[in-house]
């Protein structure tokens, strides 16, 4: 018999320590409700769980971001609703002033209200805010600046969310043409003359020689001696007379900048008239460079029918006041800067969406030039105001579409967060019933170990019998 080492007691003590440790672990899990309370409980599970927690908290914040973005859009759209009402009133006043039953005094009084309405549009644009941020003053949209020659317009604005920041080139190809098809003709004029332009002509509307855009009327008067007197009336009220001419094939009206070429002398058999239209066709092409999108976007328009205002080419809004291009082949380099607001609607980097909000000032909408003090300007103002109404309508429709999109975004974020939470719970949370079973087992084993340790400690006392 030995007493220095009580092997049964040591074995029992080791089992008691293990059972106490397991009991303590079960108590920790049952008290916290977590299966993983520290890295030692499950190292891999802890790493996976923490990543999931990061995603869940990010998704929940992204959902709140989306709600805030929707609130911002609702604020801006509500302000544009009042701008719409003002523009509708301006349209009503423009139609009223276009009627010549109004005196000059009446139109002056109407203009007073127009000026106040312009001021209110600018105030709404300037003062509409969300969290102290200006919404409608043009600082919440992509902007563009351009350098180049040949374009009369130098005001650019990026609209929509389709175009990205980068370098672009805008090119125009201009063709001036005289359209003699479907013209009215009377008397001794039988064919379609070829309308060309005097070599020294400049672009339409320029000083000096130049063909003006618009409708022309040509009059041929046959004299008794067989000669002709030709008169050409321009769209601006000017006219030019060629006297004592034969019915040749080339009639050059140098002051008006127009050549009329008839196919044969028989085309002029007597006195008569015909009308034709001089117009300008412009083909615009927007191309990206230096990493920007390279798919060219082409827009064709007729300058004679284009009265300025907004023109959208590939997502860039051009604010043209008069005509569009002065050169036959103009080119402008444009740099697009992305100043649109970003809504971060995801848990990870770059999971965001861009929102551009238009500049809703009277200048940007084009109504700052509305003048109802004459019938002519009031009539022209109707088109300007209609363009502004359409632009505000388009912006409000875009905002409504984005708000509807954000509703789906919020629902998707909530669903994803819920599913990730369920997955994280399966890794991190404890099964209370199972763990209670483990705790009961370990607790019983601990109590049994304590009893057996007491018995093991009694064994060395048998040595005392040998000493009596």
Secondary structure as GFF3:
##gff-version 3
##sequence-region A 1 468
A	DSSP	alpha_helix	7	32	.	.	.	ID=ss1
A	DSSP	alpha_helix	43	97	.	.	.	ID=ss2
A	DSSP	alpha_helix	104	127	.	.	.	ID=ss3
A	DSSP	beta_strand	129	130	.	.	.	ID=ss4
A	DSSP	beta_strand	133	134	.	.	.	ID=ss5
A	DSSP	beta_strand	143	149	.	.	.	ID=ss6
A	DSSP	beta_strand	155	158	.	.	.	ID=ss7
A	DSSP	beta_strand	166	179	.	.	.	ID=ss8
A	DSSP	beta_strand	185	189	.	.	.	ID=ss9
A	DSSP	beta_strand	194	197	.	.	.	ID=ss10
A	DSSP	beta_strand	214	222	.	.	.	ID=ss11
A	DSSP	beta_strand	228	233	.	.	.	ID=ss12
A	DSSP	beta_strand	239	245	.	.	.	ID=ss13
A	DSSP	beta_strand	250	253	.	.	.	ID=ss14
A	DSSP	beta_strand	258	261	.	.	.	ID=ss15
A	DSSP	three_ten_helix	265	267	.	.	.	ID=ss16
A	DSSP	beta_strand	268	289	.	.	.	ID=ss17
A	DSSP	beta_strand	297	302	.	.	.	ID=ss18
A	DSSP	three_ten_helix	303	305	.	.	.	ID=ss19
A	DSSP	beta_strand	309	313	.	.	.	ID=ss20
A	DSSP	beta_strand	316	320	.	.	.	ID=ss21
A	DSSP	beta_strand	329	337	.	.	.	ID=ss22
A	DSSP	beta_strand	341	344	.	.	.	ID=ss23
A	DSSP	beta_strand	352	355	.	.	.	ID=ss24
A	DSSP	alpha_helix	362	365	.	.	.	ID=ss25
A	DSSP	three_ten_helix	367	369	.	.	.	ID=ss26
A	DSSP	alpha_helix	375	428	.	.	.	ID=ss27
A	DSSP	alpha_helix	432	458	.	.	.	ID=ss28
A	DSSP	three_ten_helix	459	462	.	.	.	ID=ss29
A	DSSP	alpha_helix	463	466	.	.	.	ID=ss30
###
